[in-house]
C-alpha cells in the first residue's frame, strides 16, 4: 500500500484495497460509480468491492442506514479492505460512525479528488489551491471527524495539510486559510498583469476545456509540434487529472496569426464546490478567453454525460457566452472514421495520430482572425509602415513597384482586409 513520510514522500507503492459505496435515490448512479472506481484507481487503490444502497433519502447517521452499515462492516472484514470510499459527500458525524462500525478509514468522493489533486499539483500555486480546498472542507467537520484528525495516517485521503489532532483548532485553520488567500491574491495580480499585456498586444486567447483525460494536453502538444515548438510541450498521460496547473503557450501557425493557448485542469462529475472555488482564479482564464476548445473523448461510450458536466462547470465560472468549438478527440479508437467537420463548430480529430489537426487549426484561425482574403493592394510610398505590417502579418505572394506605390499580391485576414480595403487595386 502507499506509505508516506512526514513530508508526504512515497516510500512504498503497493496498492490499498478499497470498497466503493453509493446511494441511489432517483437517478441511476452506475456512471458515477464507475467514475468513482476510476478515481480510486487514479489515487492508487485497487477496488475490490462495490455496494449500492437504494433509498428515498440518505441516512443522517451513516448515509446508508444501520442495516447496510452492518453489511458493509462484514464486507470490509471478508475482503480485508483498507479503506471505504463513498460516492457522496459525508458529514463528519457520518464518517465517525462509519469508521467505528467498519474499523477502517472512510472517505468520500470529495476527499478522494482532493487527495489526487494534492498528489498531482506541481506548482506552488496549485499546491496552495488544493490546500485551501482541503482546509475549507475540513473546517466544518472538525468535531465530527473525531479520531480521523487524531491519527497521522498515510495513503489515500491523507495527502496534504492533515491535522494531526483535534486540538489543532479552528483558529489555526482559519489563520492558514487567510494566509493562503493572501498568497493566492499575489498570483492573481500577476496573472491579471499578464492578461492585460496580452489584451494590449491584441493577442487572442484560446482555452482548452473538457473532461479529465479527454486529451486536452495531447491537443496542446500536437499544436505546439505543428508550430515548431515541441520543446514547450506539457505533461501528457493517459490518466485522470494528469494536468492541474494551467499551462500557457504562444502558438503561431501562420505569419501574423498567433494566439495564446491555455490548458487547464480537467473536469469531473460532482467536482467539489470548494475545489472550483479554490481554482477559480485559474478557471477565470477560460472565462476570459476569446475561444474555447471543448474537448470530448469520442471513444468514451457516455461522452454526452461528460459533455454536460463540462458545460455545467463552464456555466458556473461565467464562460457560457464565450464562443466555442467542440473537438471530438481520439477518433483513431473508433470503428469507422467520421468526417473531419460537422458544421462550423465541430471538428473530429486524433491528436495522438495527427488526424484532422490541420482542419482544427484552420477552424481556430478562422474563428480568431476571420476568413483569408486573397487580393492585390497598392500601398502609397509614404505609407511604408503599412507595407512593413503586411510583411509581418500576411502571406505575401509577390511584390512590385508601380507609379502610385508598392504593389502587393497577398493573402490576408478578413479583419485587415476590411481595414485596408481603400488600397485595393481596381
N, C-alpha and C positions, 0 to 999 in steps of 0.2 A: 504494500500500500504506500501511498505518498506520505513521506515524512519530511518535516521541515525543522531547520534550526531556528534559533530566536530571530534571525534576520530573514526568515522565510526562504532560506536556500534549500533546494531539494537535495536530500541525501539518500533517497531510495525511490524507486519508481514502480513498485508493484501496485496493482490496482486495488481500490476499495470495492467491496461487494455492496451493491445498493438495491433497494426496493423502491419503486416509484408508486405513488398513490395519488389518485384523483377523485374528485367529487363531481358527479354528473347530475345536474338539476333539470335543465330543459334541453339544451343543445348537446349533441353528441360531442364527446371530447377525445375521440380516437386520434384526431390530427394533433391536438395539443399534447396528448400523452406520448405520441411518437416523437414529437419535437422535444419533450422533456427528456426522453431517453437519449436523444442526440446531444442535448445539453450536458447531461450527466456524463456521457462518454467523453465529451469535449473537456470536461473537468477532471478526467482521469478515473472515472468509475466504471465498473463492469455491472450492468444492470442484470440482476439475476431473478428478479420478481416484479410483478405488477399487480396492483389492486385498484379496482374502480368501485366506488360506493355510489349507488343511485339513491337519491333522496330529494325531498322537496326543497330543503334548505340546509346549509351546513350546521353541524352541531357546535354550539358555542364553546363547549368544554374541550372537545377533541377533534372537531371538524367532521369526523366520520361516524361518531356515535360510539357508545360504550361496547356494544357487541362486536362491531367491526374492529374496534381497537384491540380487543382480546384476540381476535382472529389475526390481526396484524402482528401482535406480540408473538404468537405461535409461529407465524410465517418467518419472522426475524430469527427465531430460535432454530427452526428447522433448516433454514437456508444459510445460517451463520452469517447474516448480513452485518455490515459495519455501519451503515447509515440508511436512513429512510428519507426520501425526498418527496415532498408534497407539491402538487401541480398548482395549488393556490396559496396565496399569502396567508401565513399563520400569525395569530396573535401570540404574544409572549406566554400567556397562560396556557394556550393550546400546546405550544412547544414543550413547556414544562410538564404538562400532563402526559403527553405522548412519550416523552423521554423516560418518565417514571414508569410507564406501562411497558415499554419495549426494552429498556435498558441500553439503548444505543442512541447515537446522535440523530436528531431530527432537524431537518432544514426544509425550507420551502423554495419555490422557483426563484423568488427574488434573491435570496441569499446565494443560490447556485449561480445565477447570472452575474451577480456582483463578484463572486469568487472567481469566475472565469475572467472577468474584466480586470480584477486585481492581479491575476497571474499574467495577463497579456499586455497590460499598459507599459509602454516603454519610456515615454517622455515624462518629465516632471509634471507637466500639466495633466496628462492622462491619469497619473497616479493620484494626484490631488483630487481630480474629479471623481474618481472611484471611491477614494476615502471619504469624501463629502457625502456621497450617496450611502455608503455603509453606515456612517455616523447618524445620518438622518433616519435611516431605517432602524437603527438600534435605540435611539433616544426614547421613543415612546414605549419601548419594550423592556426597559431596564429592570422593572420589578418582576415581570412575568418570566424573564429568561432564567431566573434562579441560578441553578448550578451551571448553566451554559456559559455564564460570564465568569465563573469561578475557576474553570479549568483552562489550562493553556492550550490543549488540543493540538491537532495537526491535520492537514489534509483538507478535504472538501468542506467549504463553509468557514474556514478559519484563516484564509489569506487576508492580509490587510491589517487594519488597526484593531486587532482583537483586544477587548477589555478583559484583563486577567482576573479581576474580582469586582464584585458588586460595589465595593467601597469606592472604586474609581467612579465617582458620581457624575450626576447630570451636569454640574457646573463645569467640570473638567471637559466633558464632551462639547458643551456649548461654547466654551472658550476655544476649543480646537476648531469647531465649525466656523467661528468668526475669523480665526487666523487663516483658514483655508480660503474663505471668501475674499479676504484682503489680497492674498497671493494670486488668486484667480483673476481678481479685478485688474491687476497689473498686466496679466497676459491678455485680457480682453482689450485693454487700452492699446497694447502693442498691435493686436490683430486689427483693431479699428484704424490704426495709423496705416497699416499695410493696405487695408481695403480702400482707404481714401486716396492713397497713392495710385492704386490700380484705376480707380474711377477718374482721377485727374489725367492719367495717361490714356484713358478710354480703352483699356484692355478688358474685353469681356470675360466673364467667368462662367465656366461650365462645371456643374457639380454632379458627381456620381452618387446616386441614392438607390437603395434597394435592400432586399432581404439579405441577411448574413449568408455568406457562401454562395451568392448568386454570380460571382465573378467580376465584381467591380474593380478590384485590384488588377485582375488579369486584363481587363479592358484598358485601364490606365497604362499598364506596362506595354501593351501592344501599340497604343497610340504613341507612347514615348519612343518605341522602337521604330515606328513608321516615320517619326520626325527626326530620327538620328540621335536620340538622347537615351540610349539603352542604359547608360551609366546612372541615370536618375531614377531607375525602376524602384518600386516599392515591394515590401514583403508580400508574397503571394503563396498561400497554402490552401489545400482542399479541406478546410475545417471551419467550424463556426467561430465567428469573431476573431479571425486571424489578424484583422486590422482594426485598431481602436483609435489611434491618433490620426488626426486629419493630416493629409499629405497634399501639398500644393506644388504643382509643376507647370512651368510655362511651356506651351506647345505651339510650334509654328509649322503648320502643314504646308503652307504656300507663302511666298513673299508677301508681307503686309497683312497676312491673315493669321494672327496669333491669338491665343486665349490662355487663360489660367485654368488648369484642370484640377479639381479638388476631389479627393477620395475620402469619404468619412466612414464612421462606424456603421456597420450593418444593423438592420432592424430585426426584430423577432416578435412573435405574438406575446402579449402580456408583458411588454417591455416595462420594467419597473418605472413608475412615475418619478421616483427620486433620481433615477439614472438619467431620464430625459431632462430633468431639471438641472442636474449636475453638468450634463454635456450640452446645456442649452447654448452656451456661447459658441461651442464648436458647430452645433447644428444650425446656428444662425447663418453660418457660411452658406448653407444650402438655400435658406430663405432669401439671401441677398444675391443669389446667382442670377445670371441672365438666361440660363438654360439648364434644365435638369435632365440628365440621362437616367431614367428609371430602369434599372437593370433587373431582369427576371430570368430565373433559371428555367429555360424552356423544357428541359428534360425532367423537371420535377412534376410529379403527377398532379398535385394540388396547387399549382402555382397561382391560381386565381385567389386562393386564401392569402398567399404571400403578397400578392399584388395589393389586396385590400389593406393588409397590415401596413404596408409602406405608405399607401395613400392616407391612411388614418394618422400616421406619425407626421407626414408632411403637412397635413391639415393642422395638427396640434402645434407645430412650430411656425405657423404662418407662411407656409410655402405654397399654398393652394393656387395662388394666382400666377406663379412662375411657369413660363412655357416649358413643356417637357416633351421629350422623345422617349417612347417605350422601346427598350432594347432587349429583345429576347436572345439571351446568350446560350452557349453550349448546344447549338443546333447539330453539332457533329455527333451528339449522342442520340439523335432522333433516328427513327427507322427510315424516314423519307425526308428529303431536303425541301424546306419551304422556300417561297420566293424571297428575294433579298429585301423587298419592301412591301408594306401594305399601307397605301396612302402616303401622306407626307410626314406622319408622326410615328411610324412603327417600322423598326428595322430588325432583321433576323441575322444574327452573327455567331461566329465562334471565335472568341479572342484567342483561344489556345491554338487553333488551326489556321488562324488568319483568314477566315471565310467572311466575305462581305464587309470587312472592316473599312475598305475604301468607300463603300456605299455609306457607312456610318459617318466617315469624315466628310463626305460630300453633303450629307444632310445637316451636320453640325455647322459647317461653314456657311451653308445657305441660310440657316436659321439666324446665325450671328451677323453675317455680312450681306445677306441678300443674294440674289442670283448673279452670276457673272454676265457681264455685258462686253461684247467684242465690238470695238468701234475705232475710229480714227479721229484724233484731236489735233488741232493746230494751236500750239501754245505760243503767244507772243514772246519775242526775245527778252522783253523786260519782265517776264514772269518766270524767270529761271527757277524760283523756289517751287513752283508747281511741277516742273519737269523733274526736279530732284525728288519731290514727294512721290511722283508716279513711278520713278525708277526703283524706289524702295517698296512701294505698296501695290504695284500692279505687275502683270506679266507683259513686258514689252516684246512685241513681235518684230517690229522694225522701226528704225529711226531715220528721218530725212530732214533736210533743211530747206524750207521754201522762202518765198518773198515775205510772207507775213509772220513766219515763226517756225518753231520746231514741229515737225510733223511726226506724230507718234501713232503707229498702229499697235493697239494694245488690247488686253483683256483685263477688265477691272470690275470691282464690286459695284453693285447697284447704287449703293449709297454715294460713292464717289462720282459715279456717272451722273447722277442727278445734280450733284453739286457743281460739276464741271461741264454740264451739257452745253453751255454757251460757246465752248471752244470746239464743238463737234464739227468736223468738215462736212460741208453740204454737198 
